[in-house]
Amino acid sequence: MKKGLLGLSALIFAAALVGCGADKEKASDKETDSSKAETTVAEDTTAEKETEETKNEGSTAEDADPVALKDLAGPYHLNGYMTMGDVPEELDPKKLQETYKDDPVSISEDGILHIYGKDYQLAAEGMDDENTVFSIEGSGFDMDSYRKSSKVADEDYAGPCALIVQVSHMTVNDVDVPYTQYNVIMTQKGDESYFGYVGIDQGEKSESDWDWDWDDDDDDDWDSEDFEDDDAV
């Protein structure tokens, strides 16, 4: 009788162990599935974050490439100017506007800037942040001085001394949109700093764009409302 009870007890105990083992396996499988799910969610979240960061990345000085001299070749039209203080008559932007129709601004494939009825040889100097800098030979332009101070030319030089291909930024629908400006900076004799610049842009100007009133006394300086941007030269 006792042997029968013991045998029954052993059978029940063995069945219990089997059941317990099965429960543990099920629990282990659930934990594994849960762990896999959490890992997948974490990977998806990381991927989404990386994608979002990529979308929000704007142009930076580190990944900006300099503009090649050959890419400047072509006709140019005037799109504004800025002056400070006295302006020498021969370099007055108003005079340039008057003569532009008969003698337009252009840059040749070998880097000759034609402006104010004269030719000036451009030379690549390198980059200043995202901007590509081209000096004009004979002006005394020095890149280190340009970066560290307002000196752009020798004291006895007068005329265009550099062309700055300037990258500026604006935000449209929360997206960074870079755009390019071409500014010819000017200096006059007796001053190493520039007194202003003429803004030019690639392509010819259409006849419908010849409506600027340059005779207004208030137009001696750049109109900040019309030509406002995030960066300065």
C-alpha positions as CSV (number, residue, x, y, z in Angstrom):
1,M,0.0,0.0,0.0
2,K,2.8,2.3,1.0
3,K,4.6,1.4,-2.2
4,G,1.5,2.3,-4.2
5,L,1.2,5.7,-2.4
6,L,4.8,6.4,-2.9
7,G,4.6,5.5,-6.5
8,L,1.6,7.7,-7.0
9,S,3.3,10.6,-5.1
10,A,6.4,10.2,-7.3
11,L,4.3,10.3,-10.4
12,I,2.5,13.4,-9.2
13,F,5.8,15.1,-8.3
14,A,7.3,14.2,-11.7
15,A,4.3,15.6,-13.5
16,A,4.6,18.8,-11.4
17,L,8.2,19.2,-12.3
18,V,7.4,18.8,-16.0
19,G,4.7,21.4,-15.7
20,C,7.0,23.7,-13.8
21,G,9.6,23.3,-16.5
22,A,7.1,24.1,-19.2
23,D,6.0,27.2,-17.4
24,K,9.6,28.3,-17.1
25,E,10.2,27.8,-20.8
26,K,7.1,29.8,-21.6
27,A,8.2,32.6,-19.3
28,S,11.7,32.5,-20.9
29,D,10.1,32.7,-24.4
30,K,8.0,35.7,-23.3
31,E,11.0,37.5,-21.9
32,T,13.0,36.8,-25.1
33,D,10.1,38.1,-27.3
34,S,9.8,41.2,-25.0
35,S,13.5,41.8,-25.2
36,K,13.5,41.5,-29.0
37,A,10.5,43.9,-29.1
38,E,12.3,46.5,-26.9
39,T,15.5,46.2,-29.0
40,T,13.5,46.7,-32.2
41,V,11.8,49.8,-30.7
42,A,15.1,51.2,-29.5
43,E,16.7,50.6,-33.0
44,D,13.7,52.3,-34.7
45,T,13.9,55.3,-32.3
46,T,17.6,55.7,-33.0
47,A,17.0,55.4,-36.8
48,E,14.3,58.0,-36.6
49,K,16.5,60.3,-34.5
50,E,19.4,60.0,-37.0
51,T,17.0,60.7,-39.9
52,E,15.6,63.8,-38.2
53,E,19.1,65.0,-37.4
54,T,20.1,64.5,-41.1
55,K,17.1,66.5,-42.2
56,N,17.9,69.3,-39.9
57,E,21.6,69.5,-40.9
58,G,22.4,72.8,-42.7
59,S,25.4,73.8,-44.7
60,T,28.4,74.3,-42.5
61,A,31.9,75.7,-43.0
62,E,33.4,72.3,-42.5
63,D,31.5,70.7,-45.4
64,A,31.5,73.7,-47.7
65,D,33.6,73.6,-50.9
66,P,35.3,76.6,-52.4
67,V,33.9,78.0,-55.7
68,A,36.2,77.4,-58.6
69,L,37.4,80.4,-60.7
70,K,36.1,78.8,-63.9
71,D,32.6,78.6,-62.4
72,L,32.4,82.4,-62.2
73,A,32.6,82.9,-66.0
74,G,29.7,84.7,-67.6
75,P,27.7,87.9,-67.7
76,Y,26.6,89.6,-64.5
77,H,24.0,92.2,-63.6
78,L,23.8,94.7,-60.7
79,N,21.5,93.9,-57.8
80,G,22.4,96.6,-55.2
81,Y,25.2,98.3,-53.4
82,M,26.3,99.6,-50.0
83,T,28.6,102.6,-49.3
84,M,29.9,104.2,-46.1
85,G,31.1,107.8,-45.9
86,D,32.6,109.6,-48.9
87,V,32.6,107.8,-52.2
88,P,35.2,108.6,-55.0
89,E,33.4,109.8,-58.1
90,E,35.1,107.3,-60.4
91,L,33.9,104.4,-58.2
92,D,30.4,105.7,-57.4
93,P,27.9,102.8,-57.8
94,K,25.5,105.3,-59.4
95,K,28.0,105.9,-62.2
96,L,28.3,102.1,-62.7
97,Q,24.6,101.9,-63.0
98,E,24.6,104.6,-65.7
99,T,27.2,102.9,-67.8
100,Y,26.1,99.3,-67.3
101,K,23.8,99.1,-70.3
102,D,26.6,100.0,-72.7
103,D,29.4,98.4,-70.7
104,P,28.1,95.4,-68.6
105,V,29.9,93.6,-65.9
106,S,31.4,90.2,-66.7
107,I,33.9,87.6,-65.7
108,S,36.0,85.7,-68.3
109,E,37.0,82.0,-68.1
110,D,40.5,83.0,-67.1
111,G,39.2,85.2,-64.2
112,I,39.1,88.7,-65.7
113,L,36.5,90.8,-63.9
114,H,35.3,93.6,-66.1
115,I,33.6,96.4,-64.1
116,Y,33.7,100.2,-64.2
117,G,35.0,99.9,-67.8
118,K,38.2,98.2,-66.7
119,D,39.7,94.7,-66.4
120,Y,40.8,93.2,-63.1
121,Q,42.5,89.9,-62.7
122,L,41.0,87.7,-60.0
123,A,43.0,85.2,-57.9
124,A,41.7,82.6,-55.6
125,E,42.6,83.2,-51.9
126,G,40.7,80.5,-50.1
127,M,37.7,80.4,-47.8
128,D,36.5,82.5,-44.9
129,D,33.9,80.4,-43.2
130,E,31.5,79.4,-46.0
131,N,32.6,82.3,-48.3
132,T,35.0,81.9,-51.1
133,V,37.4,84.9,-51.5
134,F,39.0,86.1,-54.7
135,S,41.5,89.0,-54.5
136,I,42.3,91.4,-57.3
137,E,45.9,91.4,-58.4
138,G,47.8,94.6,-57.6
139,S,45.4,95.7,-54.8
140,G,47.6,94.5,-52.0
141,F,44.9,92.3,-50.6
142,D,46.0,90.0,-47.9
143,M,43.9,87.1,-46.7
144,D,45.2,87.0,-43.1
145,S,44.6,90.7,-42.7
146,Y,41.1,90.3,-44.2
147,R,40.2,87.6,-41.7
148,K,41.7,89.4,-38.7
149,S,40.9,93.1,-39.5
150,S,39.2,95.4,-41.9
151,K,42.3,95.8,-44.0
152,V,41.7,94.8,-47.6
153,A,44.2,96.7,-49.8
154,D,47.3,98.9,-49.9
155,E,46.9,102.5,-48.8
156,D,47.8,103.8,-52.2
157,Y,45.3,101.6,-54.1
158,A,41.9,102.6,-55.4
159,G,39.3,100.4,-57.0
160,P,37.8,96.9,-56.6
161,C,40.1,94.9,-54.4
162,A,38.2,91.6,-53.9
163,L,35.2,89.5,-55.0
164,I,33.5,87.7,-52.1
165,V,31.2,84.8,-53.1
166,Q,29.1,84.9,-50.0
167,V,26.9,82.1,-48.8
168,S,24.0,83.3,-46.6
169,H,21.1,81.5,-45.1
170,M,17.4,81.9,-44.6
171,T,14.8,79.6,-43.1
172,V,11.8,78.5,-45.1
173,N,9.2,76.2,-43.5
174,D,11.8,75.3,-40.8
175,V,14.2,74.2,-43.5
176,D,17.6,76.0,-43.9
177,V,18.0,77.3,-47.4
178,P,21.4,78.7,-48.4
179,Y,21.8,81.2,-51.2
180,T,24.8,82.9,-52.8
181,Q,25.7,86.6,-53.2
182,Y,28.6,88.1,-55.2
183,N,30.0,91.2,-53.6
184,V,32.8,93.3,-55.2
185,I,34.4,95.2,-52.3
186,M,35.9,98.6,-53.0
187,T,38.6,100.7,-51.5
188,Q,39.8,104.3,-52.2
189,K,43.3,105.8,-52.2
190,G,44.5,106.7,-48.7
191,D,42.5,104.0,-46.9
192,E,43.2,100.3,-46.4
193,S,39.6,99.5,-45.4
194,Y,36.8,99.1,-47.9
195,F,34.2,102.0,-48.2
196,G,31.5,99.7,-49.6
197,Y,30.7,97.0,-52.1
198,V,28.7,96.5,-55.3
199,G,26.4,93.5,-55.4
200,I,26.3,91.6,-58.7
201,D,24.6,88.4,-59.7
202,Q,25.1,85.9,-62.5
203,G,23.2,86.3,-65.7
204,E,22.0,89.2,-67.8
205,K,19.5,91.7,-66.5
206,S,16.2,92.0,-68.3
207,E,14.9,95.3,-69.6
208,S,12.0,95.2,-67.1
209,D,14.5,95.4,-64.2
210,W,15.8,98.9,-65.2
211,D,13.5,100.7,-62.8
212,W,15.8,101.6,-59.9
213,D,15.7,105.3,-58.8
214,W,19.4,105.9,-58.0
215,D,18.9,109.7,-57.8
216,D,17.1,109.7,-54.5
217,D,19.4,111.1,-51.7
218,D,18.3,108.3,-49.5
219,D,19.7,105.7,-51.8
220,D,23.4,106.5,-51.0
221,D,23.3,103.5,-48.6
222,W,22.2,99.9,-49.0
223,D,18.4,99.5,-48.4
224,S,18.4,97.1,-45.5
225,E,14.7,96.2,-46.0
226,D,15.3,95.1,-49.6
227,F,18.7,93.4,-49.2
228,E,18.6,92.1,-45.7
229,D,20.3,88.7,-45.0
230,D,21.7,86.7,-42.1
231,D,25.4,87.3,-42.8
232,A,27.5,90.3,-43.5
233,V,30.6,90.6,-45.7
